[in-house]
Amino acid sequence: MAGIKVKLLPEVPNICNQILREVWKSEDVSVAYVEMPPGNISLLHQHSTFTELYYILDGKGTMWVGDEEFLVDEDTLVGVKPGVSHKLENTGGSILRHLVVSSPAFNPDDVELIDE
């Protein structure tokens, strides 16, 4: 496989209104590159069939996973198991860039929004 210029990939619509590009997808794993402008916050949600790993590339934010709330910034890795609610907010003054790795691969039909 040749190298991929991530920023040249098309943006994919998503329920959290973020800039998302699908970098890689197979049956076993998927990788998305996400950009969140300052003040953007994802919707609280969970998945029942896959685990997600969030790897923060650049920026600062607050993440909620289950009952935990914590700060995230460059070089932070957060794991979210199936059935655990989560959301991410960009609390910094610049774009929050991160990768989301899903295993098995992300399934858009497995996104359950949770009322706050």
N, C-alpha and C positions, 0 to 999 in steps of 0.2 A: 504494500500500500504506500502510495506517495504521501508526502506531507500535506497537511490541510491548512489553509489560511482561514482560521476560524471567523474572522471579521468579514470575510467575503461570502460566508454561508448565508442563506436566506433566513430572515426572522420567522419564527414560528409563533402563531397566536397562542396565548395561554390565559388561563382564568385570572391570573394575578396581574395582568397588564404590564408585564416586564418585557425587556428585550431578551429574547431567548433564541439561541441557535442550537439546533441538534447537531452535535459533532460526530457522534458515533452511535450506531444502534445495531445490535444483534439480538438473538433470542435471549441470551444470557445476561447482557449488560447494555446500558445506554449511558451516554455522556452528553450533558447539555452545558453550554456556556451561557451564563445569565448576567445581564447588566441591570442594576437597579439605580435609578436617579435618586438624589438626596430626598429624603422624606417618604420614599416609596415603602410600602409595607405589603407583604403577601397576605393572602387570606388564610385564616387558621383552617387547616385541613389535615387529613390523614389518608393513608393508603393501606389496603388490607393484604396485598400480595407481594410487595417488594420493599426492600431496604433502600434508603437513600443515604449517600455521603455527600455532605456539603464541604467543599474546600474553598476557603476564601483566598482569592488572589490579590485583591486590592480593595481598600476602603474599610469602613467601620460600621458595625451594626449591633443590634440586639436580636438574639434568637431565643425563641421559646420552644422547648421540646418537652412534651408532657407538662409536668408541674414546675419544671426548671426554667429560669430566665438567666441569661448570661451574655456578656459582651463577646463579640467576635471581631477579629481584624485579620490582617495579612498573615497567611500561613497557619490559620486555624482550621482544623478538621472536626466536623460534627457528624455523628452517625445517628440516624433515625430509623428505628425498627418498625416493621409493619404494625399498624394499629395504634401508633403513638402520634398524637396531634403535634403540629409544629407550624411555625411561621417565622419570617425573617423581616426585620425592618432596617432600612438604611438610615442610621442616625448621624452619619458623617456629612461633611460638606462637599464630597466628591462622589463619583459613581462607585457603587459597590459591585465589584466583579467577582464572580465565583463559578465554580464547576459543580454540577450535581451529577453524581454517578448513581445509577439505579440498577439493582440486581434482584431478581431478573429485570429485564428492560422495562422502562417506564411504560405504563398503560394509561392513556388519558381517560379511559372508562373507570379507572380505579382511583378517583379523586373524590373523597367525601368531604364536603365543606362542613364546618362546625360553627354553630352559632356561638357568639361570645357574649 
